[in-house]
Amino acid sequence: MVMAKLTTYIKSEDARTQAEFYTQALGGEILSIVTHGQMQGAQEGWEDKVVHLSLLAGGITFLMSDSMFEPLVRGNTVTINLEFGTNQEAQEAFERLSEGGRIRHPLTPAFWGALFGELEDKFGTLWMITTEAQAAGA
């Protein structure tokens, strides 16, 4: 059986700024940044554009880059789901990620026994924030 590791990759209009927002909202750090200017034969005007960025936020590794080859279109085909161990962690992440964005569904108890909320951050990325479902009667 082949094993895979899921890593979220985000194309951005400004990967550095977006990554800094996520590390502040979720705790963490930017691990590495490679710009086009660091690569041989970089196109003029792209020297400061991010070709690869790695960050740790909320205990999860994300990869990012600036989008230069095609325009970004905000859409609804990908949503990042973060499940937290406590209600407090979920509430804090929800509040921080929603700053400057739009709450699509407030963080409230869901029928399956967990907190659930959905938001679009100020960069257009969709997030679901949840907690671990509690067993009936727990």
CORQUI-V32026 format. One record per pair of residues at least 12 apart in sequence whose C-alpha atoms are under 10 Angstrom apart, sorted by sequence separation. I is the first residue (numbers start at 1). J is the second residue. D is the distance in Angstrom with one decimal. If there is no record, write none. Layout:
# CORQUI-V32026
i = (I,I)
j = (J,J)
d = (D,D)
This chain:
# CORQUI-V32026
i = (35,36,37,38,39,52,53,82,94,95,105,106,107,116,117,118,35,36,37,38,51,52,53,94,104,105,106,116,117,16,34,35,36,37,50,51,52,103,104,105,115,116,117,34,35,36,50,51,103,104,105,114,115,116,33,34,35,36,49,50,51,91,102,103,104,114,115,116,16,33,34,35,49,50,51,90,91,102,103,114,115,116,15,33,34,35,48,49,50,101,102,103,113,114,115,33,34,49,101,102,113,114,115,32,33,34,87,98,99,100,101,102,110,112,113,114,32,33,87,98,99,100,101,107,109,110,112,113,114,31,32,33,46,60,87,94,97,98,99,100,101,102,104,107,108,109,111,112,113,30,31,32,94,97,98,99,100,101,103,104,105,106,107,110,112,113,30,31,32,58,91,94,95,97,98,101,102,103,104,109,112,113,29,30,31,90,91,94,96,97,101,113,29,30,58,90,91,28,29,30,87,90,94,28,29,86,87,97,27,28,29,86,87,97,98,26,27,28,29,31,33,35,84,97,26,27,28,30,31,32,33,34,35,58,83,84,23,25,26,27,28,29,30,31,33,83,97,16,22,23,24,25,26,28,30,83,94,15,16,19,22,23,24,26,94,14,15,19,20,22,23,58,94,13,14,15,19,21,22,81,93,94,13,15,16,19,20,81,12,15,19,80,91,11,16,79,90,91,11,22,79,89,90,91,11,79,89,90,89,9,10,19,87,88,9,19,76,86,87,9,19,80,81,82,83,84,85,86,87,18,19,79,80,81,82,83,84,85,86,78,79,80,81,82,83,84,85,15,16,76,78,79,80,81,82,83,84,85,15,16,74,75,76,77,78,79,80,81,82,83,14,15,16,74,75,76,83,14,15,73,74,75,8,9,10,11,12,13,14,15,74,7,8,9,10,11,12,13,14,7,8,9,10,11,12,13,6,7,8,9,10,11,12,13,6,7,8,9,10,11,12,10,11,13,12,13,12,11,26,26,26,27,25,26,25,26,24,25,8,25,26,22,25,26,8,24,25,24,25,22,25,21,22,21,21,22,21,21,21,18,18,18,17,18,15,14,13,12,12,12,10)
j = (47,48,49,50,51,64,65,94,106,107,117,118,119,128,129,130,48,49,50,51,64,65,66,107,117,118,119,129,130,30,48,49,50,51,64,65,66,117,118,119,129,130,131,49,50,51,65,66,118,119,120,129,130,131,49,50,51,52,65,66,67,107,118,119,120,130,131,132,33,50,51,52,66,67,68,107,108,119,120,131,132,133,33,51,52,53,66,67,68,119,120,121,131,132,133,52,53,68,120,121,132,133,134,52,53,54,107,118,119,120,121,122,130,132,133,134,53,54,108,119,120,121,122,128,130,131,133,134,135,53,54,55,68,82,109,116,119,120,121,122,123,124,126,129,130,131,133,134,135,53,54,55,117,120,121,122,123,124,126,127,128,129,130,133,135,136,54,55,56,82,115,118,119,121,122,125,126,127,128,133,136,137,54,55,56,115,116,119,121,122,126,138,55,56,84,116,117,55,56,57,114,117,121,56,57,114,115,125,56,57,58,115,116,126,127,56,57,58,59,61,63,65,114,127,57,58,59,61,62,63,64,65,66,89,114,115,55,57,58,59,60,61,62,63,65,115,129,49,55,56,57,58,59,61,63,116,127,49,50,53,56,57,58,60,128,49,50,54,55,57,58,93,129,49,50,51,55,57,58,117,129,130,50,52,53,56,57,118,50,53,57,118,129,50,55,118,129,130,51,62,119,129,130,131,52,120,130,131,131,52,53,62,130,131,53,63,120,130,131,54,64,125,126,127,128,129,130,131,132,64,65,125,126,127,128,129,130,131,132,125,126,127,128,129,130,131,132,63,64,124,126,127,128,129,130,131,132,133,64,65,123,124,125,126,127,128,129,130,131,132,64,65,66,124,125,126,133,65,66,124,125,126,60,61,62,63,64,65,66,67,126,60,61,62,63,64,65,66,67,61,62,63,64,65,66,67,61,62,63,64,65,66,67,68,62,63,64,65,66,67,68,67,68,71,71,72,72,72,89,90,92,93,92,93,93,94,93,94,78,95,96,93,96,97,80,96,97,97,98,96,99,96,97,97,99,121,121,122,123,121,122,123,123,125,123,123,123,123,124,125,125)
d = (6.5,6.4,7.7,9.7,9.1,5.9,6.0,9.8,8.9,9.2,5.2,6.6,9.2,7.1,5.2,8.8,5.7,5.8,8.9,9.4,8.0,5.0,9.0,7.3,7.7,4.9,7.9,5.7,6.6,8.8,9.1,5.5,6.3,9.3,8.1,5.1,8.0,8.1,5.3,6.6,7.7,4.5,9.7,8.6,4.4,5.8,5.3,6.3,6.4,4.9,9.8,10.0,5.2,7.0,10.0,6.0,5.2,8.9,8.1,5.2,8.5,7.2,9.0,4.3,6.9,6.5,5.3,9.8,8.4,6.9,5.8,6.9,6.2,8.5,9.2,8.4,9.5,5.7,6.3,5.2,7.9,9.9,9.6,7.9,5.2,8.6,9.8,8.7,9.5,7.3,5.2,8.3,8.7,5.8,7.9,5.8,6.3,8.3,5.6,6.4,8.0,4.4,9.7,7.9,4.4,9.2,9.7,9.2,9.9,9.3,4.3,7.4,9.2,9.7,4.8,6.3,5.6,6.6,10.0,6.2,9.6,6.8,4.1,9.2,9.3,9.9,6.4,5.1,9.5,7.5,5.2,8.9,8.7,9.3,9.9,9.7,7.8,6.9,7.1,5.1,7.6,9.0,9.1,7.5,9.3,9.4,9.6,8.0,7.1,7.6,5.3,7.0,7.5,8.2,5.4,7.2,8.8,7.7,9.8,9.5,9.0,9.7,8.1,9.0,9.0,7.6,6.1,5.0,9.9,8.5,9.0,8.2,9.7,5.9,7.3,9.3,9.6,9.7,9.5,9.9,9.2,10.0,8.9,4.2,6.8,7.9,9.8,7.8,9.3,8.2,9.8,9.5,5.8,6.3,9.2,8.8,9.2,7.5,5.4,8.3,8.8,9.1,9.8,5.2,6.5,9.9,7.1,9.8,8.1,4.4,9.5,9.4,9.9,9.9,9.2,9.1,5.5,6.3,9.8,9.1,9.9,9.1,9.9,8.4,5.4,5.7,7.1,9.5,9.8,9.6,9.2,9.1,9.4,9.7,9.6,9.4,7.6,8.2,4.8,8.0,8.8,9.7,9.5,9.9,9.0,9.3,9.7,9.2,8.8,7.1,8.3,8.5,8.4,9.5,9.9,9.2,8.8,8.5,7.6,8.3,8.9,5.1,9.7,9.7,8.6,8.3,6.7,8.7,8.9,6.3,7.7,8.6,6.5,9.5,8.2,9.2,6.9,9.8,8.6,9.8,7.7,9.2,9.8,8.9,7.9,9.2,9.6,8.9,9.3,7.5,8.7,9.7,8.4,9.9,10.0,9.1,6.3,9.2,9.8,9.8,9.4,9.8,6.5,9.6,9.8,9.2,9.7,6.6,8.7,9.9,9.6,8.9,8.5,9.6,9.5,9.2,9.8,9.3,6.5,9.3,7.9,8.0,8.7,7.5,8.3,7.7,8.9,6.4,9.1,9.1,9.8,7.2,6.3,5.7,6.3,6.1,6.2,5.9,7.8,8.2,4.8,4.8,4.5,5.1,4.7,4.7,6.1,9.6,8.7,9.3,7.0,5.3,6.1,5.9,6.2,5.0,6.5,9.5,6.2,8.5,8.8,7.9,8.6,9.0,8.8,6.8,8.5,7.4,8.2,6.4,9.6,5.6,8.5,6.0,8.3,7.3,9.6,8.1,5.4,9.1,7.7,8.6,9.1,9.4,7.6,8.7,7.1,8.5,5.9,8.6,9.4,8.4,7.6,6.0,6.3,5.7,6.1,5.5,8.3,6.7,5.2,4.6,4.7,5.2,4.8,6.0,9.6,6.1,6.3,5.4,6.7,5.7,5.6,8.3,9.7,7.2,8.3,8.1,8.6,5.4,9.1,9.2,9.2,8.8,9.8,7.5,7.5,7.8,9.2,9.9,8.2,9.1,8.2,5.8,6.2,9.2,9.8,8.6,9.9,8.3,7.5,9.6,4.8,7.8,7.9,8.1,5.7,9.1,9.1,8.7,8.9,8.9,7.3,8.1,9.7,9.8,9.8,9.5,9.7,9.8,8.9,7.1,9.7,10.0,10.0,9.1,8.5,8.0,9.6,9.6,8.7)
